[in-house]
Amino acid sequence: MEKTYNMARGQLGFSLAEVLTALTIGAIVLIAVLEIYTRAQRSASAITGRLDNFRLPCEVLQRIAEDLDKIITPGSDTKVTVENKLDARGYQTGRLQILKTIYDRENKPRTFEEIIWQSTYAYDSNAEGLVLYRSHTGIASEDKLLDKSRADWENTYSFVPICTGVTFFKMQVPVDGNFLDQWTDSSLPRGIVATISFAEPFKTPMGTLEVPDEGKITRTIAIDRTRKINFEIVKKEYEGEPNDQANQQDEAEQEEQKDANATDADRGQG
């Protein structure tokens, strides 16, 4: 009886080899699970990064479009100015100015509202690329509650940084299939083509910095969509449909038949 008890007690538990085998299999499974999780996290981060890179340019272009949609003010003269240039480091920079002027009782011009979008290189910033600024000045308040709560130094500093890391910013005016980099005419352009990019630039043989076309986000924004558009109506000769031609042919045959019957009747009477 004692021998049997000792044998049963000796069979309890796992051997060292079994424990090592279980630990090895568990480690392999854990490594596989961690690898799958790491890959999924990298894919999610890559997708999120792409969405962020696409969302920020779209938000900036939407804000510019909102400013252009409000340029028509009753009783005011509005002027749009577009400028583009290469800065000292080779970045493509652009500037858009929306100026609204009104006249007081003494017929003196006053700035009702002035909005400026421009990109410049910030030498005091650690971020690479350009900084995009927006300025709003004039009599018209953009946000009365916000303007009242601003500090004195904020009122004197009109340019507000919108975003950093911009590698390409350009404003163009489409005219007869061409894109003008400069617009200083007193008349309003029909639209603005705004292009922005945060992609990694490359150096061209000319020494400038360029961004691949697939990395640029472009939007065409119409100006003064309430303006009167002169339509040219082209008058085209009516050629008639096949059914109309068939009806006309039937009518001609009927007329010929009537004439023939009338001729036969006249002959019979003769």
Helices and strands as residue ranges (DSSP letters): H 2-10, H 16-69, E 77-86, E 92-103, E 109-121, E 130-137, H 144-149, H 152-156, E 159-166, E 168-175, E 178-180, E 191-197, E 202-203, E 209-210, G 213-215, E 217-222, H 242-269
